[in-house]
Amino acid sequence: MTGAGGTITSGPQLWAGPRLADIPVDTPRVPAREAAETELSKGMYHEGDPGLLERAFDSCWDWIRGLFDTLSGVVPGGPLGIIVLVLLAFGLVVALWWRLGTPRRPAVSAKPLFRESGPRGAAAHRAAAETHAAALRWTEAVQERTRAIVRSLEERALLAPRPGHTADEAAAEAGRRLPDHAARLRAAAHMFDALTYGGRTADRNAYLTVRTLDDDIEATRPAVAGTAVTTGAAG
């Protein structure tokens, strides 16, 4: 619009309100966080995530790597020293496995010492033991010699005859009558159980040990009632 002085003036401006870009967005924090978590929990965002097994493997490997790094700082030689220690430990385990055999449950003497239906004398068991020993069947030789010891004690009235005797029971009872031989009798009983029920094997030294025990007990003079048992050659 043109005025009298030639100055152009505009008419009154209408207020159109603030622009959209000038309006601040004020969304509450908790609903915003929940909305974001809901959105991010959708499967489309996790298609490439590792599975449970892979995560467990990664965690285990991270733990092993951290342990390895820690040991590297304290073991002489660093990583090479750790490798040497691991190889030595593995070699020790293999050597023990080879020497002792497959680990088995400790044998429990719960079965009778004698298996035959008819009784056999101590002499018969000794003869059988010597036959096995001559054939290098040391396990059977030890078993028969142990039976000979128990049968001989029964024949000499140092041990009450009982068909269901176990090796441990016989050793405990005989040890009370022959205290000088109690420890060796228990050791022989444990060896018998390990061979018979534990799957172990004997060698020549084991047989010589039990044979010597048999000979020593044979040289022990029976005690008269009320007197102590003495050891020595019978005169």
PADREN-473572 format. One record per residue (C-alpha): x, y, z; residue number from 0. Coordinates in nm, 3 decimals. Layout:
+---------+---------+---------+-----+
!       u !       v !       w !   i !
+---------+---------+---------+-----+
!       X !       Y !       Z ! NUM !
...
+---------+---------+---------+-----+
This chain:
+---------+---------+---------+-----+
!       u !       v !       w !   i !
+---------+---------+---------+-----+
!   0.000 !   0.000 !   0.000 !   0 !
!   0.142 !   0.348 !  -0.103 !   1 !
!   0.124 !   0.638 !   0.141 !   2 !
!   0.126 !   1.006 !   0.081 !   3 !
!   0.503 !   1.037 !   0.100 !   4 !
!   0.548 !   0.754 !  -0.140 !   5 !
!   0.648 !   0.518 !   0.133 !   6 !
!   0.522 !   0.171 !   0.094 !   7 !
!   0.389 !   0.023 !   0.414 !   8 !
!   0.249 !  -0.318 !   0.462 !   9 !
!  -0.068 !  -0.396 !   0.634 !  10 !
!  -0.089 !  -0.562 !   0.973 !  11 !
!   0.095 !  -0.905 !   0.993 !  12 !
!  -0.100 !  -1.201 !   1.123 !  13 !
!   0.087 !  -1.425 !   1.383 !  14 !
!   0.116 !  -1.774 !   1.239 !  15 !
!   0.258 !  -1.929 !   1.561 !  16 !
!   0.598 !  -2.095 !   1.614 !  17 !
!   0.749 !  -2.308 !   1.344 !  18 !
!   0.740 !  -2.691 !   1.389 !  19 !
!   1.119 !  -2.710 !   1.411 !  20 !
!   1.114 !  -2.468 !   1.704 !  21 !
!   0.885 !  -2.688 !   1.917 !  22 !
!   1.096 !  -2.882 !   2.172 !  23 !
!   1.032 !  -3.256 !   2.199 !  24 !
!   1.010 !  -3.361 !   2.561 !  25 !
!   0.945 !  -3.739 !   2.583 !  26 !
!   0.962 !  -3.894 !   2.934 !  27 !
!   1.280 !  -4.100 !   2.985 !  28 !
!   1.133 !  -4.424 !   3.122 !  29 !
!   0.873 !  -4.475 !   2.844 !  30 !
!   1.140 !  -4.386 !   2.589 !  31 !
!   1.382 !  -4.641 !   2.727 !  32 !
!   1.114 !  -4.909 !   2.740 !  33 !
!   1.013 !  -4.836 !   2.384 !  34 !
!   1.376 !  -4.864 !   2.270 !  35 !
!   1.425 !  -5.193 !   2.453 !  36 !
!   1.106 !  -5.331 !   2.303 !  37 !
!   1.219 !  -5.232 !   1.958 !  38 !
!   1.568 !  -5.373 !   1.999 !  39 !
!   1.432 !  -5.701 !   2.135 !  40 !
!   1.275 !  -5.785 !   1.803 !  41 !
!   1.424 !  -6.083 !   1.625 !  42 !
!   1.526 !  -5.881 !   1.320 !  43 !
!   1.799 !  -5.716 !   1.526 !  44 !
!   1.946 !  -6.045 !   1.655 !  45 !
!   1.956 !  -6.268 !   1.350 !  46 !
!   2.337 !  -6.259 !   1.345 !  47 !
!   2.390 !  -6.307 !   1.721 !  48 !
!   2.594 !  -6.615 !   1.831 !  49 !
!   2.400 !  -6.908 !   1.975 !  50 !
!   2.404 !  -7.026 !   2.337 !  51 !
!   2.667 !  -7.294 !   2.273 !  52 !
!   2.892 !  -7.051 !   2.089 !  53 !
!   2.862 !  -6.795 !   2.370 !  54 !
!   2.946 !  -7.060 !   2.628 !  55 !
!   3.247 !  -7.169 !   2.427 !  56 !
!   3.364 !  -6.810 !   2.390 !  57 !
!   3.328 !  -6.750 !   2.764 !  58 !
!   3.522 !  -7.067 !   2.842 !  59 !
!   3.795 !  -6.978 !   2.597 !  60 !
!   3.819 !  -6.626 !   2.740 !  61 !
!   3.859 !  -6.774 !   3.087 !  62 !
!   4.132 !  -7.014 !   2.971 !  63 !
!   4.310 !  -6.737 !   2.786 !  64 !
!   4.295 !  -6.513 !   3.093 !  65 !
!   4.428 !  -6.793 !   3.313 !  66 !
!   4.705 !  -6.862 !   3.062 !  67 !
!   4.800 !  -6.493 !   3.057 !  68 !
!   4.807 !  -6.483 !   3.437 !  69 !
!   5.026 !  -6.792 !   3.464 !  70 !
!   5.257 !  -6.659 !   3.196 !  71 !
!   5.351 !  -6.378 !   3.431 !  72 !
!   5.443 !  -6.605 !   3.723 !  73 !
!   5.582 !  -6.924 !   3.563 !  74 !
!   5.949 !  -6.908 !   3.463 !  75 !
!   5.982 !  -6.907 !   3.087 !  76 !
!   5.641 !  -6.753 !   3.024 !  77 !
!   5.419 !  -6.942 !   2.776 !  78 !
!   5.696 !  -7.191 !   2.695 !  79 !
!   5.732 !  -7.274 !   3.063 !  80 !
!   5.359 !  -7.342 !   3.091 !  81 !
!   5.372 !  -7.576 !   2.790 !  82 !
!   5.660 !  -7.767 !   2.948 !  83 !
!   5.470 !  -7.801 !   3.277 !  84 !
!   5.159 !  -7.927 !   3.096 !  85 !
!   5.364 !  -8.186 !   2.906 !  86 !
!   5.532 !  -8.301 !   3.227 !  87 !
!   5.197 !  -8.334 !   3.404 !  88 !
!   5.053 !  -8.529 !   3.110 !  89 !
!   5.355 !  -8.760 !   3.109 !  90 !
!   5.314 !  -8.822 !   3.483 !  91 !
!   4.946 !  -8.913 !   3.441 !  92 !
!   5.029 !  -9.154 !   3.156 !  93 !
!   5.306 !  -9.315 !   3.364 !  94 !
!   5.075 !  -9.362 !   3.663 !  95 !
!   4.801 !  -9.502 !   3.439 !  96 !
!   5.045 !  -9.751 !   3.287 !  97 !
!   5.188 !  -9.850 !   3.626 !  98 !
!   4.865 !  -9.878 !   3.823 !  99 !
!   4.626 !  -9.975 !   3.546 ! 100 !
!   4.274 !  -9.850 !   3.492 ! 101 !
!   4.138 !  -9.682 !   3.806 ! 102 !
!   3.886 !  -9.907 !   3.970 ! 103 !
!   3.657 !  -9.890 !   4.264 ! 104 !
!   3.843 !  -9.999 !   4.576 ! 105 !
!   3.784 ! -10.365 !   4.634 ! 106 !
!   3.566 ! -10.456 !   4.926 ! 107 !
!   3.613 ! -10.796 !   5.085 ! 108 !
!   3.253 ! -10.911 !   5.080 ! 109 !
!   3.293 ! -11.254 !   4.917 ! 110 !
!   3.415 ! -11.578 !   5.070 ! 111 !
!   3.784 ! -11.654 !   5.060 ! 112 !
!   3.726 ! -12.009 !   4.938 ! 113 !
!   3.514 ! -12.085 !   4.634 ! 114 !
!   3.537 ! -12.462 !   4.602 ! 115 !
!   3.245 ! -12.672 !   4.711 ! 116 !
!   3.464 ! -12.919 !   4.898 ! 117 !
!   3.734 ! -12.825 !   5.148 ! 118 !
!   4.100 ! -12.837 !   5.044 ! 119 !
!   4.389 ! -12.857 !   5.284 ! 120 !
!   4.668 ! -12.605 !   5.318 ! 121 !
!   4.908 ! -12.840 !   5.142 ! 122 !
!   4.681 ! -12.859 !   4.838 ! 123 !
!   4.660 ! -12.479 !   4.817 ! 124 !
!   5.036 ! -12.448 !   4.848 ! 125 !
!   5.089 ! -12.701 !   4.571 ! 126 !
!   4.847 ! -12.512 !   4.348 ! 127 !
!   5.027 ! -12.187 !   4.425 ! 128 !
!   5.364 ! -12.334 !   4.327 ! 129 !
!   5.216 ! -12.470 !   4.004 ! 130 !
!   5.085 ! -12.125 !   3.911 ! 131 !
!   5.416 ! -11.964 !   4.007 ! 132 !
!   5.611 ! -12.205 !   3.787 ! 133 !
!   5.388 ! -12.100 !   3.497 ! 134 !
!   5.439 ! -11.731 !   3.585 ! 135 !
!   5.072 ! -11.693 !   3.673 ! 136 !
!   5.153 ! -11.469 !   3.967 ! 137 !
!   4.800 ! -11.350 !   4.038 ! 138 !
!   4.666 ! -11.703 !   4.079 ! 139 !
!   4.976 ! -11.799 !   4.277 ! 140 !
!   4.919 ! -11.518 !   4.529 ! 141 !
!   4.551 ! -11.609 !   4.563 ! 142 !
!   4.625 ! -11.975 !   4.632 ! 143 !
!   4.904 ! -11.895 !   4.877 ! 144 !
!   4.674 ! -11.663 !   5.069 ! 145 !
!   4.415 ! -11.941 !   5.090 ! 146 !
!   4.690 ! -12.173 !   5.212 ! 147 !
!   4.772 ! -11.933 !   5.497 ! 148 !
!   4.412 ! -11.918 !   5.614 ! 149 !
!   4.356 ! -12.292 !   5.578 ! 150 !
!   4.676 ! -12.365 !   5.770 ! 151 !
!   4.564 ! -12.141 !   6.056 ! 152 !
!   4.234 ! -12.327 !   6.065 ! 153 !
!   4.409 ! -12.663 !   6.068 ! 154 !
!   4.629 ! -12.548 !   6.355 ! 155 !
!   4.325 ! -12.420 !   6.551 ! 156 !
!   4.457 ! -12.064 !   6.539 ! 157 !
!   4.155 ! -11.960 !   6.336 ! 158 !
!   3.800 ! -12.081 !   6.371 ! 159 !
!   3.691 ! -12.264 !   6.052 ! 160 !
!   3.406 ! -12.084 !   5.882 ! 161 !
!   3.296 ! -12.147 !   5.520 ! 162 !
!   3.201 ! -11.784 !   5.462 ! 163 !
!   3.529 ! -11.637 !   5.579 ! 164 !
!   3.644 ! -11.332 !   5.385 ! 165 !
!   4.009 ! -11.238 !   5.356 ! 166 !
!   3.969 ! -10.932 !   5.579 ! 167 !
!   3.777 ! -11.124 !   5.844 ! 168 !
!   4.036 ! -11.402 !   5.850 ! 169 !
!   4.322 ! -11.151 !   5.873 ! 170 !
!   4.158 ! -10.959 !   6.157 ! 171 !
!   4.083 ! -11.273 !   6.357 ! 172 !
!   4.425 ! -11.428 !   6.298 ! 173 !
!   4.596 ! -11.097 !   6.380 ! 174 !
!   4.450 ! -11.108 !   6.729 ! 175 !
!   4.609 ! -11.448 !   6.784 ! 176 !
!   4.933 ! -11.360 !   6.604 ! 177 !
!   4.995 ! -10.992 !   6.678 ! 178 !
!   5.350 ! -11.006 !   6.540 ! 179 !
!   5.206 ! -11.088 !   6.198 ! 180 !
!   4.886 ! -10.878 !   6.216 ! 181 !
!   5.003 ! -10.599 !   5.982 ! 182 !
!   5.133 ! -10.842 !   5.719 ! 183 !
!   4.815 ! -11.047 !   5.739 ! 184 !
!   4.606 ! -10.735 !   5.672 ! 185 !
!   4.832 ! -10.643 !   5.380 ! 186 !
!   4.796 ! -10.993 !   5.234 ! 187 !
!   4.417 ! -10.973 !   5.269 ! 188 !
!   4.406 ! -10.636 !   5.093 ! 189 !
!   4.625 ! -10.774 !   4.814 ! 190 !
!   4.396 ! -11.077 !   4.777 ! 191 !
!   4.091 ! -10.850 !   4.747 ! 192 !
!   4.261 ! -10.624 !   4.493 ! 193 !
!   4.356 ! -10.923 !   4.279 ! 194 !
!   4.031 ! -11.116 !   4.311 ! 195 !
!   3.770 ! -10.840 !   4.308 ! 196 !
!   3.960 ! -10.528 !   4.197 ! 197 !
!   4.100 ! -10.656 !   3.868 ! 198 !
!   4.464 ! -10.593 !   3.964 ! 199 !
!   4.752 ! -10.823 !   3.871 ! 200 !
!   5.040 ! -10.954 !   4.079 ! 201 !
!   5.408 ! -11.003 !   4.003 ! 202 !
!   5.686 ! -11.226 !   4.131 ! 203 !
!   5.768 ! -10.997 !   4.423 ! 204 !
!   5.407 ! -11.003 !   4.540 ! 205 !
!   5.410 ! -11.382 !   4.541 ! 206 !
!   5.741 ! -11.399 !   4.726 ! 207 !
!   5.600 ! -11.163 !   4.990 ! 208 !
!   5.296 ! -11.377 !   5.063 ! 209 !
!   5.498 ! -11.699 !   5.047 ! 210 !
!   5.743 ! -11.561 !   5.304 ! 211 !
!   5.449 ! -11.469 !   5.526 ! 212 !
!   5.316 ! -11.824 !   5.496 ! 213 !
!   5.656 ! -11.967 !   5.591 ! 214 !
!   5.691 ! -11.732 !   5.888 ! 215 !
!   5.346 ! -11.817 !   6.020 ! 216 !
!   5.422 ! -12.187 !   5.983 ! 217 !
!   5.727 ! -12.131 !   6.202 ! 218 !
!   5.510 ! -11.973 !   6.471 ! 219 !
!   5.435 ! -12.213 !   6.755 ! 220 !
!   5.068 ! -12.227 !   6.849 ! 221 !
!   4.985 ! -12.068 !   7.182 ! 222 !
!   4.855 ! -12.276 !   7.463 ! 223 !
!   4.534 ! -12.137 !   7.611 ! 224 !
!   4.615 ! -11.842 !   7.832 ! 225 !
!   4.971 ! -11.793 !   7.700 ! 226 !
!   5.112 ! -11.567 !   7.435 ! 227 !
!   5.188 ! -11.685 !   7.085 ! 228 !
!   5.561 ! -11.713 !   7.021 ! 229 !
!   5.748 ! -11.705 !   6.694 ! 230 !
!   6.032 ! -11.931 !   6.597 ! 231 !
!   6.109 ! -12.265 !   6.452 ! 232 !
!   5.916 ! -12.550 !   6.607 ! 233 !
!   6.147 ! -12.767 !   6.809 ! 234 !
+---------+---------+---------+-----+
